[in-house]
């Protein structure tokens, strides 16, 4: 079964963010601010990509979506990071309605619309457990009698961590959340043009059959300077604790994320110190 992932990397479009802007120019200025992009790249390099390359099942495609106006130097940096990864592609898209454009990307990526596929989302600062694709595929096989009867079926993993990256490495807090964007997938049967982007992730349970797995640490969600989910006071209050050596080993084994690499990346010049709120 084809598995398609979607990773929005500072895509400039209409909608799609909790932070509101009055114009595309204002949104572009916010998303492309040098200090913000530098943080996003360092998180992508040390958190997101290692979890992608560490997957035990590598038979999937991840489409990293950026705007056509993405600054050239940053586009070259992104292409250099992904050029040796055969299952990761950078997709340049025009500034359309966010959800509509992401739906187009997903449907265009299907090699056979008459065959079923699996879809998942991953933000540029997220990490998925290295067995995420394995477990998603197995769950879809187990659920075949159900998803064959619906245009969309949801598979949810609700256990993981919230993390912060800094010069000291990683700080974490255990987390549980149902239908978080980064730790679920959907099964799309053959002939259906529905996608994981047709409705908000927290509303999938209202629209689709769902199965939630409560076992195993399956995600790492960022809690850094520019997280959209923490904008304007939104988001939960979280107490983060620096990782112990045992924690660091667990994160490396589970997500292929190395706290030492994170510390090195966030200690190097070029990143402004950012205030951390909400703890």
C-alpha positions in Angstrom: 0.0 0.0 0.0 1.4 3.4 -1.0 2.2 5.6 2.0 2.3 9.4 1.5 3.5 11.9 4.1 3.1 15.7 4.1 5.4 18.2 5.7 4.6 21.9 5.5 7.8 23.9 5.8 6.9 27.6 6.3 4.4 27.4 3.4 3.0 30.8 2.5 -0.7 30.5 1.8 -4.1 31.6 3.0 -5.1 29.9 6.3 -3.4 27.0 7.9 -1.9 28.9 10.9 -3.3 29.9 14.3 -1.4 33.1 14.0 -3.5 35.4 11.9 -2.1 37.9 9.3 -3.9 40.6 7.3 -2.1 39.8 4.0 0.2 37.4 2.3 3.0 39.9 2.5 2.6 40.1 6.3 2.5 36.3 6.6 5.6 36.0 4.3 7.5 38.5 6.5 6.7 36.5 9.6 7.4 33.0 8.2 10.6 34.1 6.4 12.1 36.2 9.3 15.8 35.1 9.5 15.7 34.1 13.1 12.5 32.0 12.7 13.8 30.2 9.6 17.1 29.5 11.3 15.4 27.9 14.2 13.1 25.9 11.9 16.1 24.6 9.9 18.0 23.5 13.0 14.9 21.6 14.3 14.3 20.1 10.9 17.9 18.9 10.7 18.2 17.5 14.2 14.6 16.4 15.1 12.5 15.8 12.0 14.9 14.4 9.4 16.6 11.9 11.8 13.2 10.4 12.6 12.4 10.2 8.9 15.7 8.5 7.9 15.5 6.2 10.9 12.3 4.5 9.9 12.4 0.7 10.0 10.0 0.7 7.0 11.3 3.1 4.4 8.7 2.3 1.7 7.0 5.7 1.9 7.2 9.2 0.4 7.5 12.5 2.3 6.6 15.6 0.4 8.1 18.8 2.0 6.0 21.7 0.8 7.4 25.2 0.6 6.0 28.3 -1.1 7.2 29.3 -4.6 8.6 32.5 -3.0 10.8 30.6 -0.5 14.1 32.5 -0.3 16.6 31.0 -2.7 19.4 30.5 -0.2 17.1 28.6 2.1 15.7 26.6 -0.8 19.2 25.5 -1.7 19.8 24.5 1.9 16.6 22.5 2.0 17.4 20.8 -1.3 20.9 19.9 0.0 19.5 18.4 3.1 17.1 16.1 1.2 18.9 15.4 -2.1 20.3 12.1 -0.9 17.0 10.9 0.5 15.2 9.0 -2.3 11.8 9.0 -0.5 11.8 12.8 0.4 10.8 15.4 -2.2 10.7 19.2 -1.9 7.5 20.6 -3.5 7.2 24.3 -4.4 3.6 25.5 -4.4 1.8 28.8 -5.1 0.1 30.8 -2.4 -3.4 29.3 -2.6 -5.8 28.4 0.2 -3.7 26.3 2.5 -5.9 23.3 3.0 -7.0 23.2 -0.7 -3.4 23.2 -1.9 -2.3 20.5 0.5 -5.1 18.3 -0.7 -3.9 18.8 -4.3 -0.4 17.8 -3.3 -1.6 14.6 -1.6 -3.9 13.6 -4.5 -1.2 14.3 -7.1 1.2 12.1 -5.2 -1.0 9.0 -5.5 0.4 6.7 -8.1 -2.9 4.9 -8.5 -6.1 6.7 -7.4 -8.0 3.4 -7.7 -5.7 1.7 -5.1 -5.9 2.4 -1.4 -3.2 4.5 0.3 -2.1 5.7 3.7 -1.4 9.3 4.5 0.2 11.1 7.4 1.3 14.6 8.5 4.6 15.8 10.0 5.6 19.3 10.8 9.2 20.5 10.3 9.9 20.3 14.0 8.1 17.0 14.7 9.6 13.6 15.2 7.9 10.3 14.7 8.9 7.0 16.3 11.2 5.0 14.0 8.5 2.2 13.9 5.7 4.7 13.0 5.4 3.6 9.3 5.6 -0.1 10.3 2.8 0.3 12.9 0.7 2.4 10.5 0.9 -0.2 7.8 0.2 -3.1 10.2 -2.8 -1.2 11.6 -4.2 -0.6 8.1 -3.9 -4.3 7.3 -5.8 -5.2 10.5 -8.5 -2.6 9.7 -9.1 -3.6 6.1 -12.7 -4.9 6.7 -13.6 -1.4 8.1 -11.8 1.0 5.8 -13.1 -0.7 2.7 -16.5 0.7 3.7 -15.6 4.3 4.3 -14.1 7.2 2.3 -11.6 7.8 5.2 -10.5 5.9 8.3 -8.2 7.2 11.0 -5.4 5.5 12.9 -4.2 7.4 16.0 -1.2 7.0 18.3 -1.7 9.2 21.4 1.5 8.8 23.5 4.8 10.7 23.2 6.7 13.8 24.4 6.7 17.5 24.2 10.3 18.8 23.9 12.3 21.9 23.8 15.7 22.2 22.0 18.5 24.4 23.2 22.3 24.7 23.8 22.0 22.1 26.6 20.2 19.6 24.3 16.7 18.4 24.8 14.2 19.0 27.6 11.1 16.9 27.6 7.7 16.2 29.2 5.6 13.1 28.7 2.5 13.8 26.8 -0.8 12.2 25.7 -3.1 13.7 23.2 -5.8 12.1 21.0 -5.8 13.0 17.3 -2.6 15.2 17.4 -1.6 16.1 13.8 1.8 14.4 14.0 0.9 11.0 15.4 -1.9 9.7 13.2 -2.6 8.5 9.7 -5.6 7.9 7.5 -6.5 5.1 5.2 -8.0 6.2 1.9 -9.6 3.4 -0.1 -9.3 3.1 -3.8 -11.6 5.5 -5.7 -11.9 8.0 -2.8 -10.3 11.4 -3.2 -10.5 12.3 0.5 -7.2 13.1 2.2 -5.8 13.7 5.7 -6.2 17.4 5.0 -9.9 17.4 4.3 -10.7 18.3 7.9 -8.8 19.4 11.0 -7.0 16.6 12.7 -8.8 17.1 16.0 -12.1 16.7 14.2 -11.3 13.4 12.4 -13.1 11.4 15.1 -16.3 13.3 14.2 -16.1 12.4 10.5 -14.4 9.0 10.3 -14.1 5.6 12.0 -11.1 5.7 14.3 -8.8 3.3 16.1 -6.5 4.7 18.8 -3.3 2.9 20.1 -2.3 4.1 23.6 1.0 2.1 23.8 4.5 3.2 22.8 6.1 6.6 22.6 5.2 7.6 19.1 5.8 11.4 18.7 7.9 14.3 19.8 6.2 17.7 19.5 8.2 21.0 19.6 7.8 23.6 22.3 10.2 26.2 20.9 10.3 29.9 20.1 8.0 30.0 17.0 5.6 27.1 17.5 2.2 28.0 16.0 0.3 25.9 18.6 1.6 28.2 21.3 0.7 31.5 19.7 -1.2 34.2 21.7 -1.3 32.1 24.8 -2.8 29.0 23.2 -1.6 25.6 24.2 -1.1 23.8 27.4 1.2 24.8 30.3 4.1 22.4 30.2 7.0 21.7 32.7 10.0 20.5 30.7 12.9 18.6 32.3 16.4 18.3 30.9 16.9 14.7 29.6 18.9 12.3 31.8 21.4 9.9 30.1 18.7 7.2 30.2 16.2 9.6 28.6 18.7 10.5 25.9 19.3 6.8 25.1 15.5 6.2 24.9 15.0 9.1 22.5 17.8 8.0 20.3 16.5 4.4 20.2 12.8 5.4 19.8 13.1 8.5 17.5 16.7 8.4 16.2 17.0 11.9 17.8 20.4 12.6 19.5 20.3 15.2 22.3 24.1 15.8 21.8 23.5 16.7 18.1 20.7 19.1 19.2 23.0 20.8 21.7 25.7 21.2 19.1 23.3 22.7 16.6 21.7 25.2 19.1 25.1 26.2 20.4 26.5 27.3 17.1 26.4 31.0 16.0 23.5 32.6 14.1 20.6 31.7 16.3 19.1 34.5 18.5 18.2 33.6 22.0 14.4 33.2 22.2 12.1 33.6 25.2 10.4 30.5 26.4 6.9 31.0 27.9 4.2 28.8 29.2 6.1 26.7 31.6 
